[in-house]
Every structure is written in structure tokens, then in C-alpha cells.
């Protein structure tokens, strides 16, 4: 990892929740004091195991004096506009000082995240969210604005937010769990927003799959990227029409009930040169961009 910044972008292999947590805790041992570790979304996806992961990650962050960023299926402590007692796919930030922040939740939860269509698939059942909350973070004494974009919420940058200028931040952070191919759509889309000057730094984390047979196609492709914008390059305006075209080229919209599991979803992400998937239930989402009230010290 580049010694010029404190970010440690990690991945994990798809597995059961206990194995994923064990894998991540092992990797986190290598993050030095004051480091900021970014993991993909859903380090745990069930409510029950998310509570276990929450306790272990909080304890670990304090003991190791590191900061950890992921998402968990929890009832958030301080998520703006959250329904009381409702669980969300919640961005969860554990700080080295023992504080926990939940400034964002996933907006475009996939069909199988919102509803358990069949008992043989995991019961996730997260609530819908409608906000992108910009976060002020102090890192090494410097204050930076961050926009957290949870996995397919990349879609909201194209269709959910009316004024593109509202999306400007110093850092965009994408904890993903994109199906095979969709990560390429993420790279294409974020490249356009980078050229438009919407961020200076992009952090992207996606899990991967260990294949039993090399002839099989993986459900997900690994990504652990730290990308910076050359501020000397000319800004290329991204118009509303451009954003519409990007939807047409990079997004697959499906009827919710036809995609009852992650495996079903991943069968669609390889379309064309890779596409994000969005269920019809979240297609017309209207996202409000606000500011998280607290400053997060990392």
C-alpha cells in the first residue's frame, strides 16, 4: 500500500459469514496503527451475525488502534432519517478511539436484500434508504469531505440525484459486492465522474471468489483500488444527457421477483461488457444529498 496515504483497501473471499469475518480480522492485523481499512460491503449480511461482527470489529479497532470501514446489516445508532428499530445495510465506521459512526445506508438494495423470496436463500430483509450523506472526516489533521457510495448506489449518481454538483467531494469510497463484470461498469462510470472533477480520490473495494474448478466463472471479481485525479487535466463536463447514456450502457434493470438470490443477480452482471443491476423497486429512487452532522476523526 502506498505509504503516502493511510488507506488500506482490503478484500475477502466469498464464504459463510464466520469465515469471512475470520479472514478479515486476520488481514486487519497487518494494518498499522492509525491506518484506515476499507472492506467490501456486507462483512456480515444477517442481522444475527452482524451483531457478532459489530462487537468484534469495535474491540479489534480499539486494541489495534486502527479505523475500519465496512457495511453490516444492523439497526444503526446514528443514521440520519432512519426508521426507529429498522435494520439497514448500514455503512459502519469503527474508529481507533472506540467510536462507531453510521452515516450512510444502502439506497439501492437488490431484490433479495429487501425480501427473502425463498427460505433456502439468506434472510437479509434490509430497509430502503433515500439519502446520500456527505461526511466531514479529519485524517492526519486534514479535513476532507467524503461521499460513501454503497455498491449499486453508483446508480444513484446517474439517476437519483438531480444536480451533479451535489456529488462533489474530496473522496469517494465504494464498498462493493458487485457481481462478475459489474466492477468494470464501476470503473467506466467513475472514470467519467473523475474527469468531471467530482472527486480527487476514489477508493473501491470488492470481494472475490476462490474457484473449486478453474474452468468455472467467478461470481465476483476482486477490486482493491486507490485512484487519484490529476488536477492539472481539463475538466470534462458531464451533462444530464451523458448520465442518461451511461445508464443505457452500464445498468441492467430487472423485475424484483425474478432475482431471488445473489447467484441469480450475478448471472446478469456479465451482460455486454459488464453491468450494474437495479431492481424495478429502486429504479425511480429520488435521492436527497445532505451532510452528516458529526465530524469523524480517523
C-alpha angles and dihedrals in degrees: 000000000000108000090211092077135039097230122118111188111200136182135196137210117250109256140119116317096256092052092047092052092047090049092049095047089052091052092045090060087071094056108101125231113290091016121139113225119200117196130182120268122279101031075170125013104186121078092231097052093038087064090053092047091047092056094045095046093048092051092044094050091054095045094047094037091230136127121239128197124190139117128263135184097248144132096256123235099213110007111146114242093006118156110246111261094004121132120223138179086264128197102230123195118192112194128206088243092062097257122134122206127190103186099153143030131195113273102189101047109178120248094262092048091056099041134022101227096180131019091230088069124069118276104234101147099171124177127250119258129197108190141084107203117198112219129212110215130183110214120177088343093307121114115224134176115230132192114201113207111188111213111285090018082094081087091066089062087063103038113003101061118062101199113049090201088069088068096063115122138146092243133026114199120193117188099189143186097182122168119245109295097014090091087066090056088052091054092049093048098044090048088061092049091047090053088050090057096244093139142008097211132030122197117190129178127180132168127237140211128241104220122219089205122033090217091064122093115241118241090221138020123222120250127177105161137164109186127179132196121237100233092201092065119099115259114247110210114233108211128201087252090053090053091051090051090050090055091052091051102039111026132077115198118201140181104260098230091056092065108056097160147023090257091056090050093049090056087068102043094077091064114130106334093335131305139204114235124227126181118229089243090068099032096100097039115154109212125201118207113216140156124258108239099225129066110231116219113206 
